[in-house]
Amino acid sequence: MTIKCVYAIFSHVNPAQVLRLVAALRALSPQAHIVVHHDPAHEALDPARVRQAGGVLIPDPVPGEWGDWSQVLQHLHVMRWCVGNLEFDWFITLTGQSYPIGRLDELERFLASSPADAYLINFDAYDPAVWPRGEAAKRYHYRYFKLPKFRYWHRVPAIVRDRIPAAIRAFNRIQPVLRLFPYPKGLPTRLGILCPRRPFNGTDMKLGGGNQNTNYRRSAIEAILDHVDSHPAYCAYFRRTALPDEAFFATILRNSPALHIVDDSLRYIYWPGGHSASGGVMDLRHLPELEASSAYFALKFDQNASPELLDHIDHKLGLRPAD
């Protein structure tokens, strides 16, 4: 049995590495659809070069920001475009810093014979074995609003700046109604207001967690889009949560009884330690773990920081060296 896959790349930086990823996917899966959603707020990606590498640039891309509702919109935009324009069986999401580490013909045979509708990391969002206790409530029980960034923060004395995190923790601890949520990566702090009515009530719908390294059968894509179209209040609620993409899709799928969801992303992700905001960049020191992995993709790679690692993977997979 043969299947048709969509490899959907979501990128925002390093166009040269994105083109290298497109070319690698095309060489490893000649019949697949390869689409790229490149954030228009960053360095442009030439559509002609994407086509030359073997892919298609998604039109009307959505500007995004880490941990923001816009990241959900990006994925929904690409899903709708693919459903409306392509024939496919499976939809596989990749970041611009992902790269194949296994043979895609083997992945596609595996998916063709699988009874599952989706492979993605997913879990009960309130499980303290996965997220720290209170993390799900902090993210998804409040309606958040961005606070303006203070232009002269650099002029604030260091002794004052150093005490701000403790003051925020104390503010959040002494009352439950308002919450300050400092975002990483230099992004604006959010102010949250506790929302007593939520679309996930623990009976009709349970809150799930996950991430966006996913593999969806078309049936799962259609279930997501159907839920979005028929439950506008669900979208309106998540629009004001923190890091909505890490619960929005997983919650829909985990509460779809007709779907068979497997808790496995089929990827190797390097986490540098603790509850990091995002995965770390690998170099040649991580080669033993990559070679021992049974995953088909891994992340993160940076060809500027460690080109030798991608060259080694290309050689192992029989790919032509990058120009």
NUMAR-556196 format. One record per residue (C-alpha): residue number from 1; residue in three letters; x, y, z. Coordinates in steps of 0.05 Angstrom, whole numbers, plus 5000, padded with zeros to 4 digits. Layout:
BEGIN
NODE resi resn   px   py   pz
NODE  NUM  ala    X    Y    Z
...
END
This chain:
BEGIN
NODE resi resn   px   py   pz
NODE    1  met 5000 5000 5000
NODE    2  thr 5027 5068 4981
NODE    3  ile 5008 5134 5014
NODE    4  lys 5017 5207 4998
NODE    5  cys 5048 5250 5052
NODE    6  val 5051 5325 5063
NODE    7  tyr 5115 5349 5096
NODE    8  ala 5095 5417 5124
NODE    9  ile 5154 5461 5144
NODE   10  phe 5143 5520 5191
NODE   11  ser 5202 5566 5189
NODE   12  his 5223 5637 5205
NODE   13  val 5299 5642 5201
NODE   14  asn 5358 5616 5161
NODE   15  pro 5328 5609 5091
NODE   16  ala 5390 5570 5067
NODE   17  gln 5378 5515 5118
NODE   18  val 5303 5513 5101
NODE   19  leu 5321 5502 5027
NODE   20  arg 5370 5447 5048
NODE   21  leu 5313 5413 5087
NODE   22  val 5266 5418 5027
NODE   23  ala 5318 5387 4981
NODE   24  ala 5332 5331 5030
NODE   25  leu 5258 5315 5036
NODE   26  arg 5249 5315 4961
NODE   27  ala 5308 5268 4951
NODE   28  leu 5282 5220 5005
NODE   29  ser 5209 5223 4984
NODE   30  pro 5203 5239 4909
NODE   31  gln 5126 5234 4908
NODE   32  ala 5111 5273 4971
NODE   33  his 5081 5343 4976
NODE   34  ile 5130 5391 5010
NODE   35  val 5101 5457 5033
NODE   36  val 5135 5514 5070
NODE   37  his 5102 5566 5114
NODE   38  his 5155 5619 5123
NODE   39  asp 5141 5675 5173
NODE   40  pro 5135 5740 5133
NODE   41  ala 5161 5781 5191
NODE   42  his 5231 5753 5181
NODE   43  glu 5282 5747 5125
NODE   44  ala 5246 5729 5061
NODE   45  leu 5248 5661 5028
NODE   46  asp 5250 5662 4952
NODE   47  pro 5190 5623 4923
NODE   48  ala 5230 5606 4861
NODE   49  arg 5286 5575 4902
NODE   50  val 5235 5535 4942
NODE   51  arg 5205 5508 4877
NODE   52  gln 5275 5492 4851
NODE   53  ala 5290 5452 4915
NODE   54  gly 5225 5413 4906
NODE   55  gly 5174 5449 4950
NODE   56  val 5118 5500 4949
NODE   57  leu 5115 5564 4990
NODE   58  ile 5047 5571 5024
NODE   59  pro 5013 5636 5001
NODE   60  asp 4990 5690 5049
NODE   61  pro 5033 5667 5108
NODE   62  val 5014 5687 5178
NODE   63  pro 5063 5728 5220
NODE   64  gly 5078 5692 5285
NODE   65  glu 5107 5702 5354
NODE   66  trp 5132 5648 5402
NODE   67  gly 5079 5626 5452
NODE   68  asp 5025 5667 5418
NODE   69  trp 4957 5650 5387
NODE   70  ser 4988 5667 5319
NODE   71  gln 5025 5601 5322
NODE   72  val 4958 5564 5323
NODE   73  leu 4935 5607 5265
NODE   74  gln 4997 5588 5225
NODE   75  his 4982 5514 5231
NODE   76  leu 4908 5522 5217
NODE   77  his 4924 5564 5155
NODE   78  val 4970 5510 5127
NODE   79  met 4921 5454 5144
NODE   80  arg 4865 5489 5107
NODE   81  trp 4908 5504 5047
NODE   82  cys 4931 5432 5042
NODE   83  val 4861 5404 5050
NODE   84  gly 4836 5451 4997
NODE   85  asn 4892 5441 4947
NODE   86  leu 4926 5374 4956
NODE   87  glu 4909 5300 4958
NODE   88  phe 4944 5268 5017
NODE   89  asp 4939 5214 5069
NODE   90  trp 4986 5240 5123
NODE   91  phe 5007 5310 5145
NODE   92  ile 5075 5315 5179
NODE   93  thr 5097 5379 5212
NODE   94  leu 5169 5402 5215
NODE   95  thr 5205 5464 5239
NODE   96  gly 5259 5498 5197
NODE   97  gln 5310 5468 5245
NODE   98  ser 5286 5396 5237
NODE   99  tyr 5321 5346 5192
NODE  100  pro 5309 5274 5172
NODE  101  ile 5354 5223 5207
NODE  102  gly 5320 5161 5179
NODE  103  arg 5294 5137 5112
NODE  104  leu 5228 5168 5094
NODE  105  asp 5206 5109 5051
NODE  106  glu 5208 5068 5116
NODE  107  leu 5168 5122 5153
NODE  108  glu 5116 5123 5098
NODE  109  arg 5110 5046 5098
NODE  110  phe 5102 5049 5173
NODE  111  leu 5046 5101 5168
NODE  112  ala 5012 5064 5112
NODE  113  ser 5004 5002 5155
NODE  114  ser 4989 5039 5220
NODE  115  pro 4918 5037 5251
NODE  116  ala 4931 5105 5284
NODE  117  asp 4902 5171 5264
NODE  118  ala 4958 5213 5295
NODE  119  tyr 5026 5207 5327
NODE  120  leu 5044 5264 5374
NODE  121  ile 5067 5275 5445
NODE  122  asn 5002 5284 5484
NODE  123  phe 4984 5278 5557
NODE  124  asp 4936 5299 5612
NODE  125  ala 4956 5372 5622
NODE  126  tyr 4946 5367 5697
NODE  127  asp 4994 5308 5704
NODE  128  pro 5051 5333 5749
NODE  129  ala 5097 5279 5720
NODE  130  val 5097 5317 5655
NODE  131  trp 5086 5391 5671
NODE  132  pro 5102 5420 5740
NODE  133  arg 5043 5423 5787
NODE  134  gly 5002 5485 5771
NODE  135  glu 5032 5496 5702
NODE  136  ala 4968 5479 5664
NODE  137  ala 4927 5525 5708
NODE  138  lys 4978 5581 5700
NODE  139  arg 4975 5575 5624
NODE  140  tyr 4902 5559 5610
NODE  141  his 4858 5583 5668
NODE  142  tyr 4872 5657 5654
NODE  143  arg 4856 5706 5598
NODE  144  tyr 4922 5741 5583
NODE  145  phe 4937 5809 5555
NODE  146  lys 5006 5834 5534
NODE  147  leu 5036 5889 5576
NODE  148  pro 5075 5944 5541
NODE  149  lys 5150 5936 5545
NODE  150  phe 5186 5988 5587
NODE  151  arg 5233 6025 5540
NODE  152  tyr 5281 6046 5594
NODE  153  trp 5288 5979 5629
NODE  154  his 5363 5980 5617
NODE  155  arg 5367 6043 5660
NODE  156  val 5334 6011 5720
NODE  157  pro 5387 5997 5774
NODE  158  ala 5409 5924 5775
NODE  159  ile 5391 5917 5849
NODE  160  val 5318 5934 5830
NODE  161  arg 5317 5890 5767
NODE  162  asp 5343 5831 5807
NODE  163  arg 5285 5836 5855
NODE  164  ile 5230 5838 5803
NODE  165  pro 5223 5762 5793
NODE  166  ala 5214 5750 5867
NODE  167  ala 5162 5807 5870
NODE  168  ile 5124 5775 5813
NODE  169  arg 5124 5707 5847
NODE  170  ala 5098 5739 5911
NODE  171  phe 5043 5776 5873
NODE  172  asn 5020 5711 5840
NODE  173  arg 5023 5673 5906
NODE  174  ile 4983 5720 5951
NODE  175  gln 4921 5722 5907
NODE  176  pro 4890 5677 5853
NODE  177  val 4852 5727 5809
NODE  178  leu 4909 5763 5773
NODE  179  arg 4973 5733 5747
NODE  180  leu 5036 5761 5717
NODE  181  phe 5068 5715 5667
NODE  182  pro 5138 5736 5645
NODE  183  tyr 5152 5706 5576
NODE  184  pro 5222 5681 5557
NODE  185  lys 5261 5704 5495
NODE  186  gly 5253 5777 5513
NODE  187  leu 5178 5777 5496
NODE  188  pro 5127 5821 5531
NODE  189  thr 5102 5800 5600
NODE  190  arg 5028 5780 5602
NODE  191  leu 4976 5800 5653
NODE  192  gly 4924 5746 5665
NODE  193  ile 4854 5749 5693
NODE  194  leu 4826 5685 5722
NODE  195  cys 4770 5657 5678
NODE  196  pro 4720 5613 5718
NODE  197  arg 4685 5586 5655
NODE  198  arg 4730 5544 5610
NODE  199  pro 4714 5499 5550
NODE  200  phe 4750 5441 5585
NODE  201  asn 4711 5424 5647
NODE  202  gly 4740 5356 5663
NODE  203  thr 4677 5318 5643
NODE  204  asp 4654 5337 5573
NODE  205  met 4725 5358 5552
NODE  206  lys 4791 5346 5587
NODE  207  leu 4851 5391 5577
NODE  208  gly 4909 5359 5540
NODE  209  gly 4981 5380 5530
NODE  210  gly 5031 5367 5475
NODE  211  asn 5074 5401 5424
NODE  212  gln 5074 5416 5350
NODE  213  asn 5121 5361 5326
NODE  214  thr 5063 5320 5298
NODE  215  asn 5041 5268 5248
NODE  216  tyr 4967 5272 5228
NODE  217  arg 4927 5226 5184
NODE  218  arg 4879 5266 5141
NODE  219  ser 4822 5243 5187
NODE  220  ala 4856 5279 5245
NODE  221  ile 4865 5343 5205
NODE  222  glu 4791 5341 5185
NODE  223  ala 4771 5330 5258
NODE  224  ile 4812 5390 5280
NODE  225  leu 4783 5436 5226
NODE  226  asp 4713 5411 5240
NODE  227  his 4720 5426 5314
NODE  228  val 4748 5495 5300
NODE  229  asp 4691 5512 5251
NODE  230  ser 4636 5486 5297
NODE  231  his 4663 5512 5364
NODE  232  pro 4681 5586 5356
NODE  233  ala 4680 5595 5431
NODE  234  tyr 4736 5544 5437
NODE  235  cys 4781 5586 5392
NODE  236  ala 4760 5651 5426
NODE  237  tyr 4780 5622 5494
NODE  238  phe 4849 5595 5472
NODE  239  arg 4864 5661 5436
NODE  240  arg 4877 5693 5504
NODE  241  thr 4915 5636 5538
NODE  242  ala 4990 5629 5545
NODE  243  leu 5027 5581 5498
NODE  244  pro 4960 5560 5466
NODE  245  asp 4992 5516 5413
NODE  246  glu 5016 5468 5467
NODE  247  ala 4944 5450 5486
NODE  248  phe 4898 5472 5430
NODE  249  phe 4908 5414 5382
NODE  250  ala 4923 5360 5433
NODE  251  thr 4859 5376 5471
NODE  252  ile 4816 5369 5408
NODE  253  leu 4848 5303 5389
NODE  254  arg 4848 5272 5458
NODE  255  asn 4773 5287 5463
NODE  256  ser 4756 5257 5396
NODE  257  pro 4733 5185 5413
NODE  258  ala 4732 5163 5340
NODE  259  leu 4807 5177 5333
NODE  260  his 4865 5132 5353
NODE  261  ile 4920 5177 5380
NODE  262  val 4990 5150 5396
NODE  263  asp 5034 5185 5446
NODE  264  asp 5097 5188 5403
NODE  265  ser 5122 5243 5357
NODE  266  leu 5169 5196 5318
NODE  267  arg 5224 5248 5330
NODE  268  tyr 5288 5256 5371
NODE  269  ile 5288 5324 5406
NODE  270  tyr 5347 5348 5445
NODE  271  trp 5325 5381 5510
NODE  272  pro 5384 5414 5545
NODE  273  gly 5353 5403 5613
NODE  274  gly 5294 5421 5658
NODE  275  his 5231 5451 5629
NODE  276  ser 5264 5490 5573
NODE  277  ala 5225 5540 5531
NODE  278  ser 5249 5502 5469
NODE  279  gly 5296 5447 5448
NODE  280  gly 5371 5458 5444
NODE  281  val 5416 5459 5383
NODE  282  met 5457 5396 5371
NODE  283  asp 5528 5388 5347
NODE  284  leu 5575 5329 5333
NODE  285  arg 5574 5311 5407
NODE  286  his 5502 5288 5398
NODE  287  leu 5518 5241 5340
NODE  288  pro 5516 5177 5382
NODE  289  glu 5446 5193 5407
NODE  290  leu 5422 5208 5336
NODE  291  glu 5452 5144 5309
NODE  292  ala 5421 5103 5365
NODE  293  ser 5352 5134 5355
NODE  294  ser 5296 5098 5317
NODE  295  ala 5263 5166 5302
NODE  296  tyr 5255 5191 5231
NODE  297  phe 5268 5265 5246
NODE  298  ala 5307 5303 5297
NODE  299  leu 5315 5375 5320
NODE  300  lys 5346 5425 5330
NODE  301  phe 5400 5433 5277
NODE  302  asp 5438 5496 5258
NODE  303  gln 5480 5490 5195
NODE  304  asn 5516 5555 5213
NODE  305  ala 5537 5530 5281
NODE  306  ser 5550 5457 5264
NODE  307  pro 5550 5443 5189
NODE  308  glu 5590 5379 5200
NODE  309  leu 5531 5346 5235
NODE  310  leu 5483 5356 5177
NODE  311  asp 5538 5335 5128
NODE  312  his 5546 5270 5167
NODE  313  ile 5472 5256 5165
NODE  314  asp 5469 5271 5090
NODE  315  his 5525 5221 5078
NODE  316  lys 5490 5168 5120
NODE  317  leu 5424 5177 5082
NODE  318  gly 5459 5179 5014
NODE  319  leu 5442 5251 5000
NODE  320  arg 5482 5296 4955
NODE  321  pro 5526 5344 4995
NODE  322  ala 5496 5413 5004
NODE  323  asp 5520 5467 4957
END
